[in-house]
Amino acid sequence: MLPERILIIGLGQTGLSCLRYCLQRGVSPVVMDTRAQPPGAELLPEQTERYFGGLSLAPILAAELIIASPGVALATPELQQALAAGIEVVGDIELFVRECTAPIVAITGSNGKSTVTTLVGEMAAETGIRVGVGGNIGIPALDLLQQKAGQPLELAVLELSSFQLETTPGLRACTATVLNISEDHLDRYDSLAHYRDTKLGIYEGARLAVYNREDDQTRPLSDVAAVSFGLDSAEYGRMEHDGELWLSRFGEPVLPVSALKILGAHNQLNALAAMALADKAGIAVDAQLKVLRRFGGLAHRCQFVAEKNGVRWVNDTKATNVGATLAAIAGIGESVSGRLWLIAGGQGKDQDFGPLVPLLENTIAGMACFGQDSARLLALADNTHEVATLDEAVAWCAEQARPGDWVLLAPACASLDMYLNYQKRGEHFIALVEAL
C-alpha cells in the first residue's frame, strides 16, 4: 500500500510513469522539479499540486514517501534533510521491484549495458517468455507492470544506472551483472571507488552474480554465488576450435566469433555476459544463439553510417566516457585498413582523459575536438585540432581522410552542453555524413 502523501521529484518520462503508477493506485502525488518548465509538465492533470524552478523544503518535509528521479542525487541537501527526518526516499526501480513477482535480470556497467540488456530481452522473447525490458533503456520500469489482464510478466530485464541503484535498496535479482567499470560521473561521485561501490550494489541479494574476469573491479565484494565471463577459455569465455575463435561455455565451444554481426572484443564480452545471464534465467540455448547470430547492434553504438569517397564513417555517440571511447576504438581496430580519425568532445564530467594519449600517439591519425571540455582534449597531443561545432569536425575529417580511412564519432563526453541528449548528437552526425 502506498502512503497518502507522496512527492515525486523530477518529471520527464520517468516522473510521468511514477505519476501514472500513483494515480492508478488512488494516490494523487505532489510533483516537484528544479526546472521552471520541465518536460511533460503539460501532461499533468490540472489538479496536480506542483512546484517548479527549485526544491521547496516545506513540501519535501511534508511527504511520507519521496520518489526521486535518477538525476537527483541522494546527497542533495534537501533529500538529506528528508532522510534525517525519517522520510523514505526511493526511485521508480524500487517501487517496481516491490511489486514485480517475476524474476529480475539486473544489468549495469559503465559501458555495454544497453547492448546486453537488449540481447537478454530478445533471447527471452525468442524462447517464448513474456519478458519486459526497461529501466534505464526504453520503457520506464513501472510501465512494465501494466500488462494485459491474465498475462503478467514472466521475466523482467532491467538496465540500471548507478543513479538508479542509489535509490533501489530492495533489489533482489535472479541474476545481476556489473559489466565493467571505468571513470564516469565523477562530477556526482567523490571518487572512482565511490562510483564503483554504487555499481556493485546491484549484487546485493542476487541469487547469482555475473562478473567480468577482464575487469577486477566488477568482482562482487560480498559472499554471493558468482560466475564470470572473459576472453580466455574459463567459464564463459573464448577458445580455439576448428582453426578459429569460438565463444565457449565451461570449455565447450558454442558459437564461432565470426558468426557475430557485432564487432570487437568488447562485444564478444557483451555476448558472453548475455549468455551467462540468460542461462540463469532459464532461457533456451538455441534461442540465445539465434539472437547472437542476427543481432546487428544498437543505434549510436559503433553504428556504421556510410562510406563516402572511400572513407567509412562510424557513429558511437553513446561513448559518453573515456572507457567507452577506448572500447569503440578497440572494437573497430581490427577492421581499419587505413588511418583512424576521431571526433571527441562535450562535457567531460571531471574524467581523466589520459588513457587517450597512447592511442593518439600510436593509433589515431588526428582528433577533432569540440564542446565544453575541448581544451582538455586539445592538450593531450599535437595531433589534435580545435573546431567549434560538430559540423566543423565532420568537415575537417572529410578534408583530412583519404580512401581506406575511417572516421569515428566517439566523444568520450556527455552531450548536454550542445545537445538535448546523445541521440540528438548522433542524429546530427548521421545527417552531416549523409550530406557529404
N, C-alpha and C positions, 0 to 999 in steps of 0.2 A: 504493500500500500504506500502510495506517495503521500507526503505531508501536504498540508493546505498551502503553506507559504513557501513557494519555490521561486528562486531568482535564476534566470538564465543570463549569463554574461557572455556576450559575443553573439552576433546574429549570423548572417550568411547562411550557407547551405546547412551546416551542422546545427546552428542555432535554430533554424526553422524546423529541422527534424525533431529537435528537442521540444519545441513548442507543440508540434503536432502530437508527439508522444504524450505530453502532459494533458492536452485538451481531450484526447481520446480516453483518458482515464479520469476525466471530470475535474481536473485542476486547471485553473487559469493562472499561469505564472506571470511574474513581472519580468520584463526584458530590459537589459542594460547593454550599452555598447560605448566604447571610448570614442567612436567615430560619430560625427554630427549627423551624417547621412549613411548609415551602414547599409550594405547590400541586403535586400529582402525586406527592408522596412515597410515598403508599400504593400507587402503581403500580410502584414499583421492585422488581426481582427481589430475593428475600431475600438473595442472596449479594453484592449490590452494596455495595461499600465506600462509606461516605458520611460527610460532615462537615457538620453543620447548625449554624446560630447564629453564624456568623462565617467569616472567611477564615483558614485554617490554613496557615501558611507552609511547613511541612515537606512535606506532600503536593503543594503548588504547585511547590516546587523539585525534587521527585522526578519530576515529569512530563516526558515528551518532547514532548507537544503539549497545549496548553490550548485548549479550545473555550469561549469566554466568551460569556455572554448579552449581548444588546444593552444591558441595564440596568446592566452593569458596565463602567465607563469604563476605557479603556486607561491613563488617568492614575492609576488606583488604585495606591497604593504597592506592594502585593503583586504586581500584574501588572508594574509597572516593575522590581521585583527579578527576576521571572522573565525578562523580556526582557533584562535586563543579564546574566543567567546563560546567555543563548543559547537559551532555550526559546521555541519558536514559539507565538504567541498569535493565534488566528483566531476567526471567528464561523461560524455554520452556513452563511451565504451563501457564504463562501469554500470550504467543503467542497463545496457544491452546484456552484459554477462550475468547480471542478477536475474534477468527474465528468460534468457535463452536456455532451452532444455537440450539443444543439440550439442554434440562435441564441437570444440572450437580449435582450429588450427591458427596459431598466432605467429606472425612474421614481422620481424623488424631487422634493422641494419642500416648502416649509412648509405649503402648502395645496393641495388638489385631487388629490393623488396617488392616493388610493383611487378617485376617480371616473375618472381617466384610465386607471389600471390595469384597472379593470373594463371600461371601454369597449373598450380594445385587446383584452382577452381575449375579449369577446363578438364583436368583429369577426372575430377569428381563427377562433373556433368556427363563426361563420356561414359562413365561407369553406370549412369542412371540414378545417381544420388541427387536428391533435392538439396542443392547447395546454394548458400547465399555468400556473395563475395563483396566485401566493402571495407569500411573503416576509413583509412587514410587514402583510399583509392575508390573512385566511382561513387557508389551509393553510401550515404551515411548509415552507420551500423543500425541505428534504431529503425530505419525504414525497412531493414531486412526482416523485422518482426512482423510486418504487415503482409503475411502470406494469405492465400486463399483458404477459406474455412476447410478444415479437414486435411490440409496439406502443410503441416508445419515443417520447418527446416529439419533436414537430417544431418547437415553439416554446415558449419559457418567457417569461412576462411577470411581472416582479418589481417589487413596490413595495418601496422601500428607504428606511429612515430614516437620518438622519445617524449614529445609533449603530451601525447595521449596516455602514455604509460605513467606519467606523473600522477594522473588522477584516476587510475584504474587499480586500486589495491586488491580488488576481489577476483582478478583474472586467475582462472584455474584451467589452463588449456589442456586439451588432449595431447597436443604436441606443440612445441614452441621453438623458434629459432632466432638467433642473432647471426645474421649472415656475415657481417664484417663490421669493423669499427675503424673509422678514420675521422680526422678533425672535421667537425661540423657544429654549427650552432653555438660556437664559443662566445657569441655575444649574449647568450642566455645562460650558459653553464660556466661556472668559475674555473673549470679545468677539464682536460680531456678525460680524466678519471671520473669526474662527476657525471659527464655525459655518458661514458661507458657504463657506469653503475646504474644509471637510469635505464639504459637499454637492457642490461642484464636482469632487471626486474621482471622481464617477461617470463623468465623461467620459474618464478615463484609459484608453487603449487602445480606446475605442469607434470603430467604423467611421463613425458619424455622430452628431454632437451636435445636439440639437434644443433651442433656447433661446427665451426669451420676449423679444420686442422691447420689451414694455412694462416690463420689469424688467432694467436693465442688469447687475445683479448676477448674472444667470443666464448671462451670456456665458462661454464656455469661455476659460480663460486660456492653455491650451496650443494648439499648432498642430494642429487636428483639423478634418476636414471638418464643416461645420455648415450648418444651415438653421434658419429662425426662424419663429415664429408671433406674431401680434399683431392689433390691431384696425384697422389700416389695410389697404390693398389689396396690400401687398408679400407675396411668397412665400405662406405660409399665413396668410390674413387675412380681411378683410371688404370688400365692395364694394356699391355701389348697383346694382341690376339690377331691371328691371320695376317700378320705383317702390318697392322695399323693399330692406332689407339682406339680403345673402346671404353665407354662408361661401364663401371662394374659395381656389383653389389656383393660385398663379402667374398671377393676373389673370383666371382663368376662374371664373365662378360655379358653385358646386357644390350648395348647399342653402340655401333661404331660412331665415333665423334663426327665422322664425315657425313652422317645422316642428319645431323643437326643443321637447321637453317640459321640459327643464331650463332654468331662467330665469336671466337676468342675464348681464352681460358676462363675469364670471369663468367661467361655464360655457361661454360661447362660446369663450373661450380654451382651456378644457379640451377641447372638441370639436376645435378646430384642432390642438392638440398631439397628440391621439389620431390624427387623420388623418395627420399627418406621420410619427409612429412607425409607423403601420400601413402606409403606403406603402413605407417602407424594409424592413419585414418581409415584403413580398410579399403583403399582404392585399388582396383584390379591392375596388375602389372601390364596387361595388354592395353588398357586404356592409357596408362602412363606413357607407354612407348608410342602409341598412336599420336598423342598430343605432342610429344617431343619431336616426332618426325615432321609434323606440319607447322609447328609454331614458328612464325617469322619474326617475332619480336614486337615490341610496343612502339607506338608513335613517340617520337622525340628521344628515343634511346638508341643510339648508333643506327639511326634510320637513314638508309640510302635515299638521297633526294634526286640526284640526276647526274648524268655525265655531260659536261659542256666543254666542247673543244678539247676532248681527250682528258679532261680533269674530272675526277669523281668528287662529289660534294656530299658530306655526311652531317646529319643533324643529331647532335646529342645535347640539346639544350637542357635536358634533365640533369646533366652533370653540374650540379649546383655546389659541389665541393671538390677539393683537390683530389681526394681519393677516387671520385667518380671520373674525373678527367684522366687520371692515370690508368684507370680500368678501360676507359674508352680507347685510349691510345694503344694499350696492350691488345685490346680486342681486335682492332683493325690492322695492327702492326704486321702480322704475317701475310696480309693481303696487299700491302702497299708496295708497288714496284718502283715508284719514283720517289719524289720528296713529299714530306708531310708539312702542311701549313695549318696552324692552329689559330682559332679566334677565341679570345677569352676576355672576361671582364664582367663587372657588375658589382654587387655588394659582397665583399669578401668575408663578412661575418667573423672578423678577427682571426682568420685562419693563418697558418704558416704556409706561404707559397713556395718555400724552399725545395720541396720534393720535385718541383717542376724544373729546377736548374739542370740536373743531369740530362733530362730529355731535351732541353733547349741546346745543350752542348753537343748532343750526340744523335738525336732522333728528329727533332723539329727543325725544319729549314728556317722558319720565321713565325712570329706570333703577333697578330694584330690585337691590340689592347684597347678596350673602350670601357666607359662606365665609371662608377663612383670610385673604385679602387684600382683604376688603370695605372696610376703612378707606381703602386707597389709591384705590379706585374712588369711594368717597363724597366724597373730597376734590377730585374733578375738576370738579364743577359744583354748582350749587344744586339742580338738578332730579334729584337722586339720593335714594334712600330706603333706609334700612337695614332688612334683615329677617334673621332668624336662620336660616331654612331655605328650601328651595325651595317648600315648602307655603305659607309666608307670602308668598313672592314672587308665586306664582300668584294667591293670594287678593287681594293688593294690586293687581295689574294688572287683575284682574277687576273690582275696585271702581272703578278709575280709567277704564278703557276704555269707550267708547261705540260704538254701531254704526258700522261703516266703519273702525274702528281695527284695527291688527294688534299682536300681542304676539309677540316673538321671543326665544327662549332661544338666545343666542349668547354663552357665558360669558366668552370671552377668557382662560380659565384652565383648568388641569387640574382633574380631579375628585377626586383621590386623598385630599383632606382629609376628604371626606364620603362618597365612593362607591368601590366596588371598581374602577370604570372609567367612562369617559364614556358607554358604552352604558347602564349602570345608571342614570346620571343622566337620560339621555334617556327611558328607560322610565318612570322615576318621574314625569317631567314629563308624558308622554303620559297616564299614569293619572290625574294630578291634573286635567288639562284635560278628559278624558273624564268625570270625575266632577262637573264644574261644572253 
